[in-house]
Amino acid sequence: MLSTLCLRGRVMRSLLKSLSFILGNLPRALQKFLGALLGALAFRIDKKRRNIALDNLNRAFKGKLTPAEIERAGKKLFSNLAVMFFEFLSIPWLNRKKVDGFVECVGLENLKKAASRGKGVILCTAHFGNWELQAVYFGIKGYTIDLVVREADNPVFEEFIYWVRTKSSGNNMIYKRRAMRKLLTRLSEKGLVMILMDQNVTRSEGVFVDFFGTPACTNKGPALLAVASGAPVVPVFMIRTDKGHRIEIQEEIRLVNTGDKERDSEENTRRCTKVIEDTIRKYPEQWFWVHRRWKTRPESEEK
C-alpha cells in the first residue's frame, strides 16, 4: 500500500511539473486569451463563488457602483484569477530578462529607505493582482523574500506549490503555524518578510477593524511583529495592466507604539487595512472577492 501511494505521488509530481512546463511556456498573449475564456466560463458555471464575489462587491460598493459595474468587476475578477493560473505555471521558468519584459516596479526607493534602518522590512500585501508573481519578482531581482503562507492540505500539491514559489526566485516559505519566532529571526538578520493580511481569521487570531464600512476580523500578527522587531511596514501591491504588471511599493506605514499592546495592535492593524482598502478601491476587479472576508463576526452581533 505504501509503495503504491509513493508511486502515485511521484507520478502526480511529474504530471504537475509537465503541466507547468507546457502551459507555463505558452506565449503570454495566448495565456491571456485562454485565461479570459476560462474566467468567463467559470463565472457562468461556478454559481457559489460567483455569488460570494458579487455579494462582497455589493457590500463594499453599494451606492458607489451600479449593478452593471459590480457584475463587470466580478467578471474581470474571474478573468484575472484564470490568467493568474497560467502565470503561476510560468513562474518556474522565469528569469530576470523575462520578468523585465512584462513587469515594471515603481517606488523601489521606499523599500531601500526602509531597509537602510537595519531592522529588516515587513512587506504588507494582499491577495491582489498576481500576488504570487509579485513575491517571485522580488526574489529574481535579488531581494530574497520570506513569504508567510498556509500549507496545502495535500502533501503532493504542497510540494509542487513550494517548487513553483522557490525554483526561480530563491525565496523561502514560512508556514503560518508558529511563524512568529522565525519571522523575528529573519528580521533580526535584516531580511524581508512578506505577509498577506487581507483574509478573515478567527477571533483569537485577530482584531476587528473597519473594512469597507464593516468590521472585519483581521490578523493582528503583523502589527505585533512590527512593534516587537522595530521593523518598518511597507505596503506593496502588483497591479495588472494592459502591458503586463506594475508593482507599486508605497511609503512606509507610520505605526504607533504607546506601550499598550492591545490598543497598539488594533490601531496598527487598522492602518495597514486602510492602505489595502484604498488600493482595492482603485482597482476593485483585482482583489480576491471570492473569499468570505466578513465571515467572523463580533460577539455582540451573535447575541
Secondary structure, DSSP 8 states (H G I E B T S, - for coil): -HHHHHHHHHHHHHHHHHHHHHHHTS-HHHHHHHHHHHHHHHHHH-HHHHHHHHHHHHHHHBTTB-HHHHHHHHHHHHHHHHHHHHHHHHGGG--HHHHHTTEEEE-HHHHHHHHTTSS-EEEEE-SBSSHHHHHHHHHHTT--EEEEE---SSHHHHHHHHHHHHHTT--EEEESTT-HHHHHHHHHTT-EEEEE--SB--TTTEEEEEETTEEEEEE-HHHHHHHHH---EEEEEEEE-SSSEEEEE---B-----S-HHHHHHHHHHHHHHHHHHHHHHSGGGB-TTS-TT-S--GGGG-
